[in-house]
């Protein structure tokens, strides 16, 4: 869906509704008690190659206390 965001938190998927207007991104729903608005303040920062992308929890769930 174009107006939702799913994040893997603690091995569980949490779904949020999102609204993008100008420089503001508002998230609501999921585990939030009230909407949270973020404001863009500069250009995107690329992820350095030295920072690994975590595994998809649906494919290889993380075990608490054990690094992958």
Secondary structure as GFF3:
##gff-version 3
##sequence-region A 1 68
A	DSSP	beta_strand	4	9	.	.	.	ID=ss1
A	DSSP	beta_strand	12	21	.	.	.	ID=ss2
A	DSSP	beta_strand	24	28	.	.	.	ID=ss3
A	DSSP	beta_strand	36	39	.	.	.	ID=ss4
###
